[in-house]
Amino acid sequence: MPVRDVRPSLPALRSQPAKYAAGLACALFCALLYVVSNRWHGPPAQLPLTAIDAWVPFLPFTGWWYASSYLLLGWAFVVIDGLDRATRLLYALAAVQLAAAIVFVAYPVVYPRELAVLPPDTWPVHAALVSFWHTIDTPANCLPSLHVTTGLLSLAAFLHGRPRRHLPVAVLIAVLSIASTMTFKQHYLADLVAGAVLSWIAYRVFFVWIRVGAAGAAGTTGGTGVTPGTGPTPADAFTGGSATLRR
């Protein structure tokens, strides 16, 4: 007798135009949550600097690495394999943004930017880069780090993508982007840990546990979210099961 699957099911994307429309809607939703929580929140607090926080130098040029997080996410969204997995990525991104926004408002953590003093030999373009980021982004919205969640969930998309020849470059960009959160003096080490934990929860919930409705488009099976003939993906090392069980 078959065992009834009682896991919750969420609607899935059904076409490529719907994928990109939903991607745009998700980006606007996340941006709105970030801007609102970045400027309207409770009394902010600073965390004590750990030895690693104090040891990491301020490197203004890594502002370019910091910006690469958004390029990585867009790239991942384009190459992710199947509408089923694109749906899962959007749900995961929206969920982590909502969870983070609640923390940003209820327990706002700010980074002491006065400690990030520009070195005398800083190139003008890099000084302008620092000024740009400090203008559009207040010192709040530190914990958890959304750069970490963006980088790790983007890598989850690449793990599920085909072909995977892009994965090494994606890993490099993610590592540089995450590292820049400290070298660009935007985050504490604790923020990175919190972002990694939030990413893991979102991955387990939306890429592994929750079922997503049939995409019903070419390139997917409609019932399993797995392209025919491909077999398990590398992500099975983290999920402990076959890709066909991710529904």
C-alpha positions in Angstrom: 0.0 0.0 0.0 1.6 3.4 -1.0 2.4 5.8 1.8 0.7 9.1 1.5 3.1 12.1 1.2 1.9 14.6 3.8 4.5 17.2 3.1 3.1 20.6 2.1 3.1 21.5 -1.6 3.7 24.9 -3.2 2.7 26.2 -6.6 5.4 25.9 -9.3 6.3 28.0 -12.3 4.9 26.7 -15.6 6.8 28.6 -18.3 10.0 30.5 -19.0 8.2 33.9 -19.2 6.6 33.1 -15.8 10.1 32.3 -14.4 11.5 35.7 -15.3 8.4 37.5 -14.3 8.5 35.8 -10.9 12.2 36.5 -10.6 11.6 40.2 -11.1 8.7 40.1 -8.6 10.9 38.3 -6.1 13.8 40.9 -6.6 11.4 43.8 -6.0 9.9 42.1 -2.9 13.4 41.4 -1.4 14.6 45.0 -2.2 11.5 46.5 -0.6 12.0 44.4 2.6 15.7 45.3 2.7 15.2 49.0 2.2 12.4 49.3 4.8 14.2 47.3 7.4 17.5 49.1 6.7 16.0 52.5 7.6 13.1 51.8 10.0 14.0 49.6 12.9 14.4 49.4 16.6 17.3 50.8 18.6 20.5 49.4 17.0 23.2 47.5 18.9 26.9 46.8 18.2 28.4 43.4 18.7 31.8 43.0 20.3 34.6 42.5 17.8 36.1 39.0 17.8 39.9 38.5 17.3 39.1 37.6 13.6 37.0 40.8 13.2 39.8 42.9 14.5 42.5 41.0 12.5 40.8 41.2 9.0 42.1 44.4 7.3 39.9 47.0 5.5 40.5 46.5 1.8 38.4 49.1 -0.2 39.0 47.5 -3.5 37.0 44.4 -2.3 33.9 46.5 -2.8 33.9 45.0 -6.3 33.8 41.5 -4.8 30.9 42.7 -2.6 29.0 43.7 -5.7 29.6 40.4 -7.4 27.1 38.7 -5.2 24.2 40.2 -7.2 25.8 39.1 -10.5 26.2 35.6 -9.1 22.6 35.4 -8.2 21.4 36.5 -11.6 23.7 34.1 -13.3 22.5 31.2 -11.1 18.8 32.0 -11.7 19.4 31.9 -15.5 21.3 28.6 -15.6 19.4 26.6 -12.9 18.0 23.4 -14.5 14.2 23.1 -14.7 11.3 25.3 -13.7 10.8 23.1 -10.6 14.3 24.1 -9.2 13.9 27.7 -10.3 10.7 27.8 -8.2 12.5 26.4 -5.2 15.3 29.0 -5.5 12.8 31.9 -5.6 10.9 30.5 -2.5 14.2 30.1 -0.7 15.4 33.6 -1.5 12.0 35.2 -0.5 11.9 33.2 2.7 15.5 34.1 3.9 14.8 37.8 3.0 11.6 37.8 5.1 13.2 36.0 8.0 16.2 38.4 7.9 14.0 41.5 7.7 12.1 40.4 10.9 15.5 40.2 12.7 16.7 43.5 11.2 13.7 45.3 12.6 13.3 43.5 15.9 17.0 43.2 16.8 19.0 45.5 14.5 22.8 45.1 14.6 25.0 47.8 13.2 28.7 47.7 12.2 31.0 50.4 13.5 32.1 51.9 10.2 34.2 54.5 11.9 36.8 51.6 12.3 37.0 51.4 8.5 39.5 54.2 7.8 40.5 54.6 4.2 44.3 54.0 3.8 46.2 57.1 2.5 47.1 55.3 -0.7 43.5 54.4 -1.6 42.8 54.9 -5.3 40.1 57.5 -5.9 37.9 55.0 -7.7 38.0 52.7 -4.7 37.3 55.6 -2.3 34.3 56.4 -4.5 33.2 52.8 -4.3 33.2 52.9 -0.5 31.3 56.1 -0.5 28.7 54.6 -2.9 28.0 51.6 -0.7 27.9 53.6 2.5 25.4 56.0 0.8 22.9 53.4 -0.4 23.3 51.0 2.6 23.2 52.1 6.2 25.4 50.2 8.8 22.3 48.3 9.9 21.0 45.0 8.5 24.1 43.1 9.6 22.9 39.9 11.2 22.3 37.7 9.4 24.4 38.4 6.4 22.3 38.3 3.2 25.5 38.2 1.1 26.1 34.8 2.7 22.6 33.6 2.0 22.7 34.9 -1.6 26.1 33.2 -2.2 25.2 29.8 -0.7 21.7 29.6 -2.3 23.2 30.6 -5.7 25.7 27.7 -5.3 22.7 25.4 -4.5 21.3 26.5 -7.9 24.5 25.7 -9.7 24.7 22.3 -8.0 21.3 21.6 -9.5 22.2 23.1 -12.9 23.3 21.3 -16.1 26.0 21.5 -17.3 28.1 22.0 -14.2 31.2 23.4 -15.9 30.3 26.8 -14.4 30.4 25.6 -10.8 34.2 26.2 -10.1 33.8 29.9 -11.3 30.6 30.2 -9.2 32.3 28.9 -6.1 35.2 31.4 -6.6 32.8 34.3 -6.9 30.8 33.2 -3.9 33.9 32.8 -1.8 35.2 36.3 -2.8 31.8 37.8 -2.2 31.4 36.3 1.3 35.0 37.2 2.2 34.4 40.8 1.1 31.7 41.2 3.8 34.5 41.4 6.3 37.3 42.9 4.2 34.9 45.7 3.1 33.9 46.1 6.7 30.2 45.5 6.3 29.7 42.5 8.7 30.9 40.8 11.8 32.0 37.2 11.8 28.8 36.3 13.7 26.8 37.7 10.8 28.4 35.2 8.4 27.7 32.3 10.7 24.0 33.4 11.1 23.7 33.7 7.3 25.1 30.2 6.8 22.7 28.7 9.2 19.8 30.5 7.6 20.9 29.3 4.2 21.1 25.7 5.4 17.6 25.9 6.8 16.2 27.4 3.6 18.0 24.8 1.5 16.7 21.9 3.5 13.1 23.3 3.5 12.8 24.5 -0.1 15.2 22.3 -2.0 14.8 19.1 -0.1 11.6 18.9 2.0 8.7 20.8 0.5 7.0 19.5 -2.6 6.6 21.8 -5.6 3.8 21.4 -8.1 4.5 20.0 -11.6 6.2 22.6 -13.8 4.7 20.9 -16.9 7.3 22.2 -19.3 10.0 20.7 -21.6 13.2 19.8 -19.7 11.4 18.6 -16.6 9.6 15.5 -15.7 6.6 17.4 -14.2 6.3 14.9 -11.4 9.8 14.6 -10.0 11.5 17.9 -11.0 14.4 15.8 -12.4 15.5 15.8 -16.1 15.1 12.3 -17.5 18.3 10.2 -17.6 20.4 12.4 -15.4 20.3 10.5 -12.1 21.4 11.9 -8.8 23.0 15.3 -8.5 26.0 16.3 -6.4 23.6 17.8 -3.9 22.6 14.3 -2.9 25.8 14.3 -0.8 24.0 16.9 1.4 20.5 15.5 1.2 21.3 11.9 1.7 18.9 10.7 -1.0 18.1 10.6 -4.7 17.2 13.7 -6.5 13.9 12.0 -7.3 12.9 12.4 -3.7 13.0 16.1 -3.7 9.3 16.5 -4.4 
